[in-house]
């Protein structure tokens, strides 16, 4: 009887109809390749302590075989324990992944996206106009009509009346530039409805005089904004050098 046959017989026992001594090489190969430690380790291990010893050992290696058998039992149990640990780790990794996915913070919105969103919430309003000719002999409270449109996005400025009609409540910025006639002076004011917002004085001796007034004001829908002359001596506004512009900064 070979040592391999004795070892397999000690581990697996024998069938009732077959003795260990009748095991051939093919039988041994089937036994070895037939064991799947992943599926069969536990039941195999449970049977190990109860496998009958049906082989009469006529050699002095019985103790060695028993030690090998114990060692195999230990290694099998270690493998089972290792598989259980791996399964536990896999479960923990899955749980952590689920937790992380549930708490993922969305990426911050880029400034361009914010601006695009804000712009989509209201219609853009902007205008710029200038005089196409000189204005002379202005009367007090006469509206300065900047009749030559350069830009009129939203069509809120009426170039026939010189009045900006506020289409939406919000914060607006306006620019007024007035150039006086040569060796003359002119005083004007930016008006919202009936309220004077700011004044401009333009004048010079032996030259043209220029003044500019940028303002930021809060308007309600329907408010009217325009430029008017203040005094009878405000006699001359010089052509294309005089402009009136404005645009919506932010709606409310």
C-alpha positions in Angstrom: 0.0 0.0 0.0 1.5 3.3 -1.1 1.7 6.3 1.3 -0.7 8.3 -1.0 -3.3 5.6 -0.7 -2.9 5.4 3.0 -3.2 9.2 3.4 -6.4 9.5 1.2 -7.9 6.5 3.0 -7.2 8.1 6.4 -8.8 11.3 5.2 -11.7 10.0 3.2 -12.4 6.5 4.5 -13.6 3.8 2.2 -16.8 2.9 0.5 -18.6 -0.2 1.8 -18.2 -1.9 -1.5 -14.6 -0.8 -2.1 -11.5 -1.1 0.0 -8.7 1.5 0.1 -6.3 -0.9 -1.4 -8.3 -1.1 -4.6 -7.9 2.7 -5.2 -6.1 3.3 -8.4 -4.4 6.4 -9.8 -7.5 7.4 -11.7 -9.6 7.0 -8.6 -7.2 9.2 -6.6 -7.2 11.8 -9.4 -11.0 11.9 -9.3 -11.0 12.4 -5.6 -8.5 15.2 -5.7 -10.1 17.0 -8.6 -13.6 16.5 -7.2 -13.1 18.5 -4.1 -14.3 22.1 -4.4 -13.1 23.9 -1.3 -15.5 26.9 -1.9 -18.6 24.7 -1.9 -17.6 21.6 -0.2 -15.2 22.6 2.5 -17.7 22.9 5.4 -19.5 19.6 4.9 -16.1 18.0 4.2 -14.7 19.4 7.4 -17.7 18.3 9.4 -17.2 14.7 8.2 -13.5 14.6 8.8 -13.7 13.8 12.6 -16.2 11.0 11.9 -14.5 9.3 8.9 -14.0 5.6 9.8 -10.5 4.3 9.8 -11.0 1.0 7.9 -7.5 0.5 6.8 -5.2 -1.7 8.8 -2.0 0.1 8.8 1.0 -2.2 8.8 3.5 0.5 8.8 5.1 2.8 11.4 3.8 6.0 9.8 0.3 6.0 11.5 1.2 8.9 13.8 2.6 10.9 10.9 -0.5 10.4 8.9 -2.6 11.5 11.8 -0.6 14.6 12.1 -1.0 15.3 8.4 -4.7 14.8 8.8 -4.9 17.2 11.7 -2.8 19.7 9.7 -5.2 19.5 6.8 -8.2 19.9 9.0 -6.5 23.1 10.4 -5.7 24.5 7.0 -9.3 23.8 5.8 -10.7 25.6 8.8 -8.4 28.5 8.2 -9.5 28.7 4.6 -13.2 28.7 5.7 -12.4 31.5 8.2 -10.6 33.5 5.5 -13.5 33.2 3.0 -15.8 34.4 5.7 -13.6 37.4 6.4 -13.4 38.2 2.7 -17.2 38.1 2.4 -17.5 40.4 5.4 -15.1 42.9 3.8 -17.0 42.8 0.5 -20.2 43.5 2.4 -18.7 46.5 4.3 -17.2 47.9 1.0 -20.7 47.7 -0.6 -22.3 49.4 2.4 -19.7 52.2 2.4 -20.1 52.7 -1.4 -23.9 53.0 -0.9 -23.4 55.5 1.9 -20.9 57.6 -0.1 -23.2 57.7 -3.2 -26.1 58.9 -1.0 -24.1 61.8 0.3 -22.4 63.0 -2.8 -22.4 66.8 -3.0 -23.3 68.1 -6.5 -20.5 70.1 -8.2 -20.7 73.8 -7.7 -22.4 75.8 -10.4 -19.8 77.8 -12.4 -20.2 81.6 -12.5 -21.1 81.6 -16.3 -24.0 79.2 -15.6 -25.2 81.5 -12.8 -25.1 84.5 -15.0 -26.8 82.6 -17.8 -29.6 81.5 -15.4 -30.0 85.1 -14.0 -30.1 86.5 -17.6 -32.8 84.1 -18.5 -35.1 85.2 -15.7 -35.7 88.7 -17.1 -35.6 90.5 -20.4 -32.5 92.6 -21.0 -33.0 96.4 -21.1 -30.4 98.8 -22.4 -30.3 101.9 -24.6 -28.0 104.6 -25.8 -29.0 107.7 -27.9 -27.5 111.0 -28.9 -28.4 114.3 -30.5 -28.4 114.4 -34.3 -28.3 118.2 -34.3 -27.6 121.2 -32.1 -30.4 122.4 -29.7 -30.6 126.2 -29.2 -32.9 128.5 -27.3 -33.9 125.8 -24.8 -36.7 126.8 -22.4 -36.9 125.9 -18.7 -38.2 122.3 -18.2 -37.9 121.5 -21.8 -37.0 117.8 -22.4 -33.8 117.2 -24.2 -34.7 114.7 -26.9 -31.8 112.5 -27.8 -33.2 111.5 -31.1 -30.5 109.4 -32.8 -30.7 105.8 -31.4 -27.5 103.8 -31.0 -28.9 100.9 -29.0 -32.4 100.2 -27.8 -32.6 96.6 -26.4 -36.1 96.1 -25.0 -37.4 99.2 -26.8 -37.9 101.1 -23.4 -36.5 104.4 -24.7 -38.7 106.5 -26.9 -36.4 108.6 -29.2 -39.4 110.8 -30.3 -40.1 112.0 -26.8 -36.7 111.6 -25.1 -38.3 109.5 -22.3 -37.2 106.1 -20.9 -40.2 104.1 -19.7 -39.1 101.6 -17.1 -40.4 98.2 -18.2 -39.5 96.2 -15.0 -38.7 97.2 -11.4 -35.0 97.0 -10.6 -31.7 98.8 -10.2 -30.6 100.8 -13.2 -27.6 102.8 -14.2 -27.8 105.9 -16.4 -25.2 108.1 -18.1 -25.8 111.7 -19.2 -23.2 113.7 -21.2 -23.9 117.3 -22.2 -21.6 119.5 -24.3 -22.3 123.3 -24.4 -22.1 125.6 -27.4 -18.9 127.5 -28.0 -18.4 130.3 -25.3 -21.8 129.3 -23.9 -23.2 127.4 -20.9 -26.1 125.1 -20.3 -27.6 123.6 -17.2 -29.6 120.3 -17.3 -30.9 117.7 -14.9 -31.8 114.0 -14.9 -35.4 113.5 -13.8 -37.3 110.5 -12.6 -41.0 111.3 -13.0 -41.0 114.7 -11.2 -37.9 114.2 -9.0 -34.6 115.7 -9.8 -31.9 113.1 -9.4 -28.7 115.0 -10.5 -27.7 118.2 -12.2 -25.1 118.9 -14.9 -23.4 122.2 -15.6 -21.7 122.6 -19.0 -19.9 125.8 -20.1 -16.6 127.5 -20.8 -15.3 130.8 -22.0 -14.0 130.8 -25.6 -14.5 127.0 -25.7 -17.0 124.2 -25.4 -17.8 123.0 -21.9 -18.7 119.3 -21.1 -20.1 117.5 -18.1 -21.0 113.9 -17.4 -23.2 112.4 -14.7 -23.3 108.6 -14.1 -26.0 107.5 -11.6 -27.4 104.3 -10.2 -31.0 104.5 -9.2 -33.9 102.2 -8.1 -36.9 102.3 -10.4 -40.4 100.9 -10.3 -42.1 99.6 -13.4 -43.7 102.5 -15.2 -41.3 105.2 -13.9 -40.2 107.8 -16.5 -36.6 109.0 -16.8 -35.5 111.9 -19.0 -33.2 114.9 -19.2 -34.5 118.5 -19.1 -33.2 122.0 -19.3 -33.3 124.1 -16.1 -33.0 127.8 -17.0 -33.7 130.2 -19.8 -30.0 130.9 -20.1 -29.6 127.2 -21.0 -29.5 128.1 -24.6 -27.3 125.6 -26.5 -26.6 121.8 -26.4 -24.0 120.8 -28.9 -25.0 117.9 -31.3 -23.5 114.4 -31.4 -21.2 115.0 -28.4 -24.3 114.9 -26.1 -25.6 111.5 -25.2 -28.1 109.7 -22.9 -27.7 106.0 -22.0 -29.0 103.5 -19.4 -29.4 99.8 -18.7 -30.9 97.4 -16.2 -28.4 96.1 -13.6 -30.7 93.8 -11.7 -34.4 93.3 -11.4 -36.3 93.1 -8.1 
